[in-house]
Amino acid sequence: MTDTTDPSLRSFIEVPPNHDFPIQNLPYGVFSRPDEEKPRCGVRIGDFVLDLRVLEHADHFRDTPLGDDHVFCKQGLNKFMSKGAAIWHAVRDRVSSLLRVDNATLRDDESLRQRALVPAENVTMHLPAEIGDYTDFYSSKHHAFNVGTMFRGPENALMPNYLWIPVGYHGRASSVVLSGTEITRPCGQTKADDAEAPIFGPCRLLDFELEVGFFTGPGNTLGEPISMAQAADHIFGMVLVNDWSARDVQKWEYQPLGPFLAKNFATTISPWVVPMAALEPFRCAPPAQDPAPLAYLTQSGAGGAPGGWAYDIELEVAIRTPSSDAPHPVCRSNFKHMYWTMAQQLVHHSATGCNIRPGDLLASGTISGPTEESYGSMLELAWRGTKPIQFPTGEERKFIADNDTVLMRGWCEADGVRIGFGACDGTVQPARI
Ligand code: CA
């Protein structure tokens, strides 16, 4: 095996500097090509998509642990995700090798190259997996503290359970959509504090939530929890997530069972799943946890994570209003600020024996950092509407307006290599009433 993240690796495919998808990244996605409608799995490199179905049919994975098993002709990466870390690594190693400048196999086989490499601008992207279940956590202590402060004051900001439990809720998988899908402003019940009865109508406090999420691997049998030592084998890769939220709907509906319609109308994800192997150089120590978590959530040395279970991923949110072509940056954050890690989220989720299945999506919760410009939602950035965000056009926003586009970006960078996540964008359309 070679190190697929080595900064000195070069591909025969030209990848411009600072591109999101150099040979060290190689994220997975599902796409259809102009000449064949049936979706299949691919890998992104530079401005091309490598068609893994073509490589699979040409027997380029037969001598790997994948063998004759066909996993890439599916609409969804679920079957590949179910194979586990050893096969993920073997396939990544093979794909990386085939794309290298010093490997003639694909480079000099014009017929295979013509079939296997498709310009990214010519493909249609699809959801990377058939998402059976989507779970959303609340793992940024800064976010929990900010929201708690607004509603209960700083003394009671964190709920008593916060430092013991990776708090989460079961989300809605059917409305997870790809970047570029238009978002319809939801309608719902809201009630003003001084009103006697609620009204039904368009949400007026529509917000984004800057998050990342991970897709799960093989998963567990019902009744058999995943341990911290096993967690790494069940985390396939990551995407950007915008967990759109209807704040006014949430405020009226959330007690006592938590958010319902405020969160179920849309969740936008980026189409390319960045494998954990590509993020390996960006592992770092998570913030100290005090009090120490209970034993089943203790992560010392867990899953062979020498660098720690946090990841140094830069994150940015910009908003483009209808009257300006230029997106205006409103937030700059980093995934490393999260209090609870992905491994702890996964282990806690399955602690009851709840079965995780290949292709489930587990999202982080709003990623707010310690500073005001690193807050991951409009609720916090404009502090409940009291500090509207000013735009260069002279406009201001407390929440998201119709026809605004919210653009999220994420990337890691070291030694001249950028591991990017691509786009996670969505434009809000007026409510249908
Ligand atoms: Ca959320």
Boltz pocket constraint, residues with backbone or C-beta under 6 A from the ligand:
constraints:
  - pocket:
      binder: B
      contacts: [[A, 136], [A, 137], [A, 209], [A, 211], [A, 243], [A, 365], [A, 366]]
      max_distance: 6.0
